[in-house]
Amino acid sequence: MAYEWFASAFQRYLSAMELSQRRLLDAQQDACLSWTAAWLPAYPLAEGEVQSRIDGSLLSGVSLLQAQADNQRDLMLATEKSLNEMHKHLLRQLEQSGQHPSYAVMKQALQLGQSSGSAVSKMSRQVGHFAATSFSSASLNAARDMRRVWKQQKP
């Protein structure tokens, strides 16, 4: 069973890393295209085109940060699933071992560890997702706020 657990855990990590690489490459490509387009000469530009180029560049940065946060979340999920499988396997082995009091204590400890580990993992994923989405959109929100204030002060 240890071989099957290790193989499935390794496959899970490999899949997460492949997805991570594709996600980051796509975000990097979008960023490069957007940032290159922002510097293309085509002056004088209409105000809407200038704003569009700025927003496109900022959204590319948002995509890069979000891709990294999504990759971290996927790796955390892979770890959580692998640990849950290992806990289930150990619990099955303890169930088959008999009724000795020490087995009951070990079983309770494993169950407690599994449930608390899952709760902490879920909480950290949620906090990480919230922080990443808030942080990644901060520059875009700041640019929009700056634009709004600038338009209000414009004669």
TIKOL-893493 format. One record per residue (C-alpha): residue number from 1; residue in one letter; x, y, z. Coordinates in steps of 0.1 Angstrom, whole numbers, plus 5000, padded with zeros to 4 digits. Layout:
REM residues N
<node k="NUM" r="A" east="X" north="Y" up="Z"/>
...
//
This chain:
REM residues 155
<node k="1" r="M" east="5000" north="5000" up="5000"/>
<node k="2" r="A" east="5029" north="5024" up="5007"/>
<node k="3" r="Y" east="5040" north="5022" up="4971"/>
<node k="4" r="E" east="5005" north="5030" up="4958"/>
<node k="5" r="W" east="5002" north="5059" up="4982"/>
<node k="6" r="F" east="5036" north="5073" up="4972"/>
<node k="7" r="A" east="5028" north="5068" up="4935"/>
<node k="8" r="S" east="4994" north="5086" up="4938"/>
<node k="9" r="A" east="5010" north="5114" up="4958"/>
<node k="10" r="F" east="5038" north="5119" up="4933"/>
<node k="11" r="Q" east="5013" north="5119" up="4904"/>
<node k="12" r="R" east="4991" north="5145" up="4922"/>
<node k="13" r="Y" east="5022" north="5167" up="4927"/>
<node k="14" r="L" east="5033" north="5162" up="4891"/>
<node k="15" r="S" east="4998" north="5172" up="4878"/>
<node k="16" r="A" east="4997" north="5203" up="4900"/>
<node k="17" r="M" east="5032" north="5213" up="4888"/>
<node k="18" r="E" east="5022" north="5208" up="4852"/>
<node k="19" r="L" east="4991" north="5230" up="4856"/>
<node k="20" r="S" east="5012" north="5255" up="4875"/>
<node k="21" r="Q" east="5037" north="5258" up="4847"/>
<node k="22" r="R" east="5010" north="5262" up="4821"/>
<node k="23" r="R" east="4992" north="5288" up="4842"/>
<node k="24" r="L" east="5023" north="5308" up="4848"/>
<node k="25" r="L" east="5035" north="5307" up="4812"/>
<node k="26" r="D" east="5001" north="5319" up="4800"/>
<node k="27" r="A" east="5001" north="5347" up="4825"/>
<node k="28" r="Q" east="5036" north="5357" up="4815"/>
<node k="29" r="Q" east="5028" north="5356" up="4778"/>
<node k="30" r="D" east="4997" north="5378" up="4784"/>
<node k="31" r="A" east="5018" north="5402" up="4805"/>
<node k="32" r="C" east="5045" north="5405" up="4779"/>
<node k="33" r="L" east="5020" north="5411" up="4751"/>
<node k="34" r="S" east="5001" north="5437" up="4772"/>
<node k="35" r="W" east="5032" north="5455" up="4783"/>
<node k="36" r="T" east="5047" north="5455" up="4748"/>
<node k="37" r="A" east="5014" north="5469" up="4734"/>
<node k="38" r="A" east="5014" north="5496" up="4761"/>
<node k="39" r="W" east="5047" north="5510" up="4747"/>
<node k="40" r="L" east="5038" north="5507" up="4710"/>
<node k="41" r="P" east="5042" north="5541" up="4693"/>
<node k="42" r="A" east="5009" north="5554" up="4681"/>
<node k="43" r="Y" east="5009" north="5589" up="4695"/>
<node k="44" r="P" east="4989" north="5610" up="4700"/>
<node k="45" r="L" east="4966" north="5585" up="4716"/>
<node k="46" r="A" east="4930" north="5592" up="4726"/>
<node k="47" r="E" east="4924" north="5593" up="4763"/>
<node k="48" r="G" east="4904" north="5560" up="4762"/>
<node k="49" r="E" east="4933" north="5542" up="4744"/>
<node k="50" r="V" east="4958" north="5554" up="4770"/>
<node k="51" r="Q" east="4935" north="5542" up="4798"/>
<node k="52" r="S" east="4930" north="5509" up="4780"/>
<node k="53" r="R" east="4967" north="5504" up="4777"/>
<node k="54" r="I" east="4973" north="5512" up="4814"/>
<node k="55" r="D" east="4944" north="5489" up="4825"/>
<node k="56" r="G" east="4957" north="5461" up="4803"/>
<node k="57" r="S" east="4991" north="5464" up="4819"/>
<node k="58" r="L" east="4977" north="5464" up="4854"/>
<node k="59" r="L" east="4954" north="5435" up="4846"/>
<node k="60" r="S" east="4984" north="5415" up="4834"/>
<node k="61" r="G" east="5001" north="5421" up="4867"/>
<node k="62" r="V" east="4969" north="5409" up="4884"/>
<node k="63" r="S" east="4969" north="5377" up="4863"/>
<node k="64" r="L" east="5005" north="5370" up="4872"/>
<node k="65" r="L" east="4999" north="5374" up="4910"/>
<node k="66" r="Q" east="4967" north="5354" up="4907"/>
<node k="67" r="A" east="4984" north="5326" up="4888"/>
<node k="68" r="Q" east="5010" north="5323" up="4916"/>
<node k="69" r="A" east="4983" north="5322" up="4943"/>
<node k="70" r="D" east="4963" north="5295" up="4924"/>
<node k="71" r="N" east="4995" north="5275" up="4921"/>
<node k="72" r="Q" east="5001" north="5277" up="4958"/>
<node k="73" r="R" east="4965" north="5267" up="4965"/>
<node k="74" r="D" east="4968" north="5237" up="4941"/>
<node k="75" r="L" east="5000" north="5225" up="4959"/>
<node k="76" r="M" east="4983" north="5228" up="4993"/>
<node k="77" r="L" east="4954" north="5208" up="4980"/>
<node k="78" r="A" east="4977" north="5181" up="4967"/>
<node k="79" r="T" east="4994" north="5179" up="5001"/>
<node k="80" r="E" east="4961" north="5178" up="5019"/>
<node k="81" r="K" east="4948" north="5149" up="4998"/>
<node k="82" r="S" east="4980" north="5130" up="5001"/>
<node k="83" r="L" east="4980" north="5133" up="5039"/>
<node k="84" r="N" east="4944" north="5124" up="5041"/>
<node k="85" r="E" east="4951" north="5092" up="5021"/>
<node k="86" r="M" east="4980" north="5084" up="5044"/>
<node k="87" r="H" east="4958" north="5089" up="5075"/>
<node k="88" r="K" east="4931" north="5066" up="5061"/>
<node k="89" r="H" east="4956" north="5039" up="5053"/>
<node k="90" r="L" east="4971" north="5041" up="5088"/>
<node k="91" r="L" east="4937" north="5040" up="5104"/>
<node k="92" r="R" east="4928" north="5009" up="5083"/>
<node k="93" r="Q" east="4959" north="4992" up="5095"/>
<node k="94" r="L" east="4951" north="5000" up="5131"/>
<node k="95" r="E" east="4916" north="4987" up="5127"/>
<node k="96" r="Q" east="4930" north="4954" up="5114"/>
<node k="97" r="S" east="4956" north="4952" up="5142"/>
<node k="98" r="G" east="4932" north="4943" up="5170"/>
<node k="99" r="Q" east="4917" north="4959" up="5201"/>
<node k="100" r="H" east="4947" north="4967" up="5222"/>
<node k="101" r="P" east="4942" north="4999" up="5242"/>
<node k="102" r="S" east="4973" north="5015" up="5227"/>
<node k="103" r="Y" east="4958" north="5011" up="5192"/>
<node k="104" r="A" east="4927" north="5030" up="5203"/>
<node k="105" r="V" east="4949" north="5059" up="5216"/>
<node k="106" r="M" east="4968" north="5059" up="5183"/>
<node k="107" r="K" east="4936" north="5058" up="5163"/>
<node k="108" r="Q" east="4922" north="5088" up="5182"/>
<node k="109" r="A" east="4954" north="5107" up="5178"/>
<node k="110" r="L" east="4954" north="5101" up="5140"/>
<node k="111" r="Q" east="4917" north="5111" up="5137"/>
<node k="112" r="L" east="4924" north="5143" up="5157"/>
<node k="113" r="G" east="4955" north="5151" up="5136"/>
<node k="114" r="Q" east="4936" north="5144" up="5104"/>
<node k="115" r="S" east="4906" north="5167" up="5112"/>
<node k="116" r="S" east="4927" north="5195" up="5127"/>
<node k="117" r="G" east="4952" north="5193" up="5098"/>
<node k="118" r="S" east="4923" north="5195" up="5073"/>
<node k="119" r="A" east="4908" north="5225" up="5091"/>
<node k="120" r="V" east="4940" north="5244" up="5092"/>
<node k="121" r="S" east="4948" north="5236" up="5056"/>
<node k="122" r="K" east="4913" north="5248" up="5045"/>
<node k="123" r="M" east="4916" north="5279" up="5066"/>
<node k="124" r="S" east="4951" north="5288" up="5052"/>
<node k="125" r="R" east="4939" north="5282" up="5016"/>
<node k="126" r="Q" east="4910" north="5306" up="5022"/>
<node k="127" r="V" east="4931" north="5332" up="5038"/>
<node k="128" r="G" east="4957" north="5329" up="5011"/>
<node k="129" r="H" east="4931" north="5332" up="4983"/>
<node k="130" r="F" east="4915" north="5362" up="4999"/>
<node k="131" r="A" east="4949" north="5379" up="5004"/>
<node k="132" r="A" east="4961" north="5371" up="4969"/>
<node k="133" r="T" east="4929" north="5384" up="4952"/>
<node k="134" r="S" east="4930" north="5415" up="4974"/>
<node k="135" r="F" east="4967" north="5422" up="4969"/>
<node k="136" r="S" east="4966" north="5414" up="4931"/>
<node k="137" r="S" east="4938" north="5439" up="4924"/>
<node k="138" r="A" east="4952" north="5466" up="4946"/>
<node k="139" r="S" east="4972" north="5482" up="4918"/>
<node k="140" r="L" east="4943" north="5482" up="4895"/>
<node k="141" r="N" east="4920" north="5497" up="4921"/>
<node k="142" r="A" east="4946" north="5524" up="4930"/>
<node k="143" r="A" east="4949" north="5533" up="4893"/>
<node k="144" r="R" east="4911" north="5536" up="4890"/>
<node k="145" r="D" east="4909" north="5557" up="4921"/>
<node k="146" r="M" east="4937" north="5579" up="4909"/>
<node k="147" r="R" east="4920" north="5583" up="4875"/>
<node k="148" r="R" east="4887" north="5593" up="4893"/>
<node k="149" r="V" east="4904" north="5619" up="4914"/>
<node k="150" r="W" east="4923" north="5633" up="4884"/>
<node k="151" r="K" east="4891" north="5636" up="4864"/>
<node k="152" r="Q" east="4874" north="5654" up="4894"/>
<node k="153" r="Q" east="4903" north="5679" up="4896"/>
<node k="154" r="K" east="4905" north="5684" up="4858"/>
<node k="155" r="P" east="4891" north="5718" up="4847"/>
//
